[in-house]
Amino acid sequence: MRWAEHIEETGQLVEIAYVGTKAMIHLDEVFGVIEEGREVPESRLTQRKDQVKLARTQIDSEFRLLHGHALMGTWGALESLIEDTVEAWMAFRPEVLLHQNFAKIRVPLAEFLSLTDEQRVRLLVSEVQRDLKLDLRSGVTKFEKLLSSVGLGGPVDPRVRDALFEAQCIRNVLAHRAGIADQRFIDACPSYGLSIGDRLAIDKGTYRRLNFSFYVYGNIVINRILATLGRDGRVHSDYPGYEGATHYGTQPSLDPS
């Protein structure tokens, strides 16, 4: 629920920013009329001029910077969601520790015994991720390998899989290259039509499409948990472009590897 609230608030903040940025331009015109003939500090005029200039730049670029920051934050929240889910599931179903992925883990006994139960679970999850080399995997693959280690893995709708791979590629080029395309991004996302050195621009349509994929994937994971528990009330929400995706892959599986 905290994760869902986070991405919902992020989406709402983006929508508010659209309205507020456009309103700033109109307010500048209003203030200009109100202040006509009055003595206004030069610093105030300069500040407002700079703000209006930035607002126009964001509107002209379809809020490229705003969308980029929002997607980076949402991707980080998804990573935390998956890790938190696996940790909570291990505490709830300790028998998953019998899985061979955990059997291969080697940690100093003295260190392990000195930790709290919560810290032990977190350490085990961290070691499993390192053992599975998840830092080298992309998109949902890194999440599914971890989920499968505790019996919560499963297939993912190709539309969601492709969108999350795209989102991670965008996140990486924004976080590590300030949004400047390199050969890796060009090869991974040829549909953007960029060349090396071009600046990545994420328009409203792209942002909303990718943001919906986060919602859908989170719901898929929730549905797997409910299916494992034999409970009704599974989430069946259709987001634009992902109709039926939350029904896909809701029967969890345990990765034998």
Residue, then its C-alpha position, 0 to 999 in steps of 0.5 A: m500500500r505504501w508503494a501504491e500510494h507513493i507512485e500515485e502521489t508521484g503521478q498526481l505531483v506531475e499532473i499538478a506541475y503541468v497545471g502550475t507551470k502553465a499558470m505561472i505564465h498567465l500569472d506573470e501577465v497578471f502581475g505585469v498589469i497590476e504592477e504597471g506604473r508602480e516601482v517594483p524591485e529589480s530583483r523581483l522582476t528578474q526572478r519572475k522573468d527567470q521563472v517564466k523562462l524556465a516554465r516556457t522551456q519545460i512546456d516546450s520540451e513537454f516537461r522532459l526534466l519532470h518526467g525523467h525525475a519522476l520515472m527515476g523515483t518510481w523505478g527506485a520505489l519498484e526495486s524497494l517494493i520487490e525487495d521488501t516483498v521478498e523479505a516479508w515473505m521469507a519472514f511469513r514463510p520461513e520454509v522458503l529458506l530451504h530453496q537451494n538459492f539460500a542453501k548456497i549462501r555463506v555468511p560468518l556465523a558470529e555476524f549472523l547471530s549478532l543480527t536481529d531477525e529482520q536484519r538476518v532476512r535483509l542480509l540473506v536477501s542481499e546475499v541472494q541478489r549478489d549470488l544471482k548477479l541481479d545487478l547484471r540483469s535488466g527489466v523484470t528479469k532481475f525482479e523475477k529471479l528474486l521473486s522466484s527464489v521464494g516461490l513468487g515468480g511467474p510469467v509477465d505480460p510481454r507489454v509490461r516486460d517491454a515497458l519496464f525494460e524501456a523504463q530501466c534503460i531510461r532510468n540508467v541514461l538519466a542517472h548515469r549520463a544526464g540524459i545524453a544517449d550513448q550506444r547502449f541506450i541506442d541499441a536497447c531502445p532504437s524506437y527513440g531514433l536517437s544518435i550518440g550525444d542526443r538528449l533524451a526527451i520523455d513526452k507526456g504520452t511516454y511517461r504515462r505509458l511507462n508509469f502505467s506499467f509500474y502499476v500493472y507489474g505491482n498488481i501482478v505481484i500482489n495477485r500472485i501473493l493472493a493466489t498463493l494464499g488462496r484468497d479472493g479479491r485479486v486485482h483486475s484493473d485495466y490500464p490503457g495499453y495493458e488491458g488484461a495484463t493483471h490476469y497474466g502470470t498470476q500463478p506463482s512458481l518456484d525457480p528450480s535454478 
